[in-house]
């Protein structure tokens, strides 16, 4: 068993437990099978970058933390903003970004 893959699995497992998520809950959030998640956590299987990103988003953790153990968590507000943007069409995403930039300019000038 590759030590790096095992460490990745251990970090995912620890984050899942900290957030009181079952394997079923995390697997559903990450859109993967429960068995595949179990195999990842136990270091038996590796995952694609796409799966890594889904798991990290579901755990509010950075991919860097999951892979390397650095910078433990993404701010929950940041993840909420990302989720909101993902729910919009590309056209509405562009408008939302413009609106947020204008808002930040106004707020920072106060």
HURA-V662582 format. One record per residue. N is the residue number from 1. RES is the residue in one small letter. PSI is psi in whole degrees, 0 to 359 (999 if undefined). NEAR is the number of other ideal C-beta (glycine too) atoms within 12 Angstrom. Layout:
n=<N	N>
res=<RES	RES>
psi=<PSI	PSI>
near=<NEAR	NEAR>
This chain:
n=<1	2	3	4	5	6	7	8	9	10	11	12	13	14	15	16	17	18	19	20	21	22	23	24	25	26	27	28	29	30	31	32	33	34	35	36	37	38	39	40	41	42	43	44	45	46	47	48	49	50	51	52	53	54	55	56	57	58	59	60	61	62	63	64	65	66	67	68	69	70	71	72	73	74	75	76	77	78	79	80	81	82	83	84	85	86	87	88	89	90	91	92	93	94	95	96	97	98	99	100	101	102	103	104	105	106	107	108	109	110>
res=<x	x	x	x	x	x	x	x	x	x	x	x	x	x	x	x	x	x	x	x	x	x	x	x	x	x	x	x	x	x	x	x	x	x	x	x	x	x	x	x	x	x	x	x	x	x	x	x	x	x	x	x	x	x	x	x	x	x	x	x	x	x	x	x	x	x	x	x	x	x	x	x	x	x	x	x	x	x	x	x	x	x	x	x	x	x	x	x	x	x	x	x	x	x	x	x	x	x	x	x	x	x	x	x	x	x	x	x	x	x>
psi=<129	128	320	317	322	318	321	312	320	321	318	314	313	316	318	316	320	328	9	41	139	166	321	317	313	319	318	315	325	358	47	168	154	319	318	318	316	317	322	311	326	1	16	336	149	173	164	168	322	314	319	315	320	316	316	320	318	332	2	44	156	153	327	318	314	318	314	347	12	154	87	310	152	142	136	327	319	316	323	319	319	314	318	316	320	332	350	156	160	323	316	329	314	318	319	320	316	315	318	320	317	315	315	324	316	313	320	341	354	999>
near=<15	12	10	16	23	20	21	35	32	21	34	43	27	21	30	32	17	16	19	10	26	17	27	16	18	35	27	17	24	33	17	29	18	21	15	25	33	22	25	35	35	20	22	18	23	20	28	15	13	14	27	29	24	27	39	34	29	31	36	29	37	26	29	18	24	40	24	16	19	13	17	19	24	25	14	15	12	18	21	15	20	22	17	16	20	17	13	17	11	12	10	15	18	14	15	21	18	14	16	17	14	14	14	13	12	11	10	9	8	7>
